[in-house]
Amino acid sequence: MATQQPVLTKTAECPDCGEKVPVKAPIEMGQRVICPNCMADLEVVETVPVELDWFYEEPPDQDDEDW
């Protein structure tokens, strides 16, 4: 009988509402998660200890289009 490995999960504080957000391992920089309380789109900005910040997608650099 095969045994399943437990999924390792850590928690980090949501910068928007302050609730604990589960982050599944392996935890990597830039990993995106959604706060289950306020639905904020977050990303991992520090792995030890796990720290979250709002996900920010940079717009494409407009100057590069002139090439």
Sequence and secondary structure as in RCSB ss.txt:
>XXXX:A:sequence
MATQQPVLTKTAECPDCGEKVPVKAPIEMGQRVICPNCMADLEVVETVPVELDWFYEEPPDQDDEDW
>XXXX:A:secstr
        EEEEE TTT  EEEEESS  TT EEE TTT  EEEEEEETTEEEEE       GGGGG 
